[in-house]
Amino acid sequence: MAQHSADVNRGDPPEAELLEFGTLVLRVWREPDAAQGLRVRILTSHGRQEPTSTALATDVEATLAAVRAWLEGQLEGDVPS
């Protein structure tokens, strides 16, 4: 895993040290009428772009699969330009 000089407990690393970065936001809510009751909107961005909605999950496994795919894409450099 890549390391940088920023302390994890002190916030984000200085932007000068970042070659590339992405953002993943999970917006979670419950819907009592739905079968699972769970809804997760997955928003992502690359660099300074505003996050855009990229997926909607209705259970924990689908959410974890989307997060895993996003993280693997970050590692492989498979991110939108």
C-alpha angles and dihedrals in degrees: 000000000000116000131205134186097258118102111238090227093053099061134252124356117254109278090235088069095051116095093178133351139180137195128222119189125186115200108193131189138157126238111196094202095054121094095243095021091219128113124178122184110200117208124184139180139178123220114330096341119124112254115261128198109261104166147003120216128192101193142033096255094053090048092051091048091053092047091048092050091050093049092047089050089053091052093047094045090243095144131128117265 
